[in-house]
Amino acid sequence: MSDNIIQVRKKGSITLPVEIRTKYGYNEGDVFTLIDLGDGSFILSPRVLYVNQLGDRIANIIKEKQLSEDELLKALDEEREDYYRDHYAGH
């Protein structure tokens, strides 16, 4: 583990060193959680958004089941029709 120095800039901005961004694949717009340890120290932890997790799960399912885009869209249409029928048809 090496020490990296960062500086608080105008409006509280900090810049992560390029070595850290590259090593962990951080990009502009990534979200982090700051955990205050209460003694002036803190932990900065990447926050994986739930939407990203769902996207990864869907991509894995598509890969495992070897689904084509057309098959996926057809299945979504069928699910949408079933949902509509179960929740709205006849009301």
MOBELGI-V774660 format. One record per residue. N is the residue number from 1. SS is DSSP state (H for helix, E for strand, C for the rest). Layout:
N	SS
N	SS
This chain:
1	C
2	C
3	C
4	C
5	C
6	C
7	C
8	C
9	C
10	H
11	H
12	H
13	C
14	C
15	C
16	C
17	C
18	H
19	H
20	H
21	H
22	H
23	H
24	H
25	C
26	C
27	C
28	C
29	C
30	C
31	C
32	E
33	E
34	E
35	E
36	E
37	C
38	C
39	C
40	C
41	C
42	E
43	E
44	E
45	E
46	E
47	C
48	C
49	C
50	H
51	H
52	H
53	H
54	H
55	H
56	H
57	H
58	H
59	H
60	H
61	H
62	H
63	H
64	H
65	H
66	C
67	C
68	C
69	H
70	H
71	H
72	H
73	H
74	H
75	H
76	H
77	H
78	H
79	H
80	H
81	H
82	H
83	H
84	H
85	H
86	H
87	H
88	C
89	C
90	C
91	C
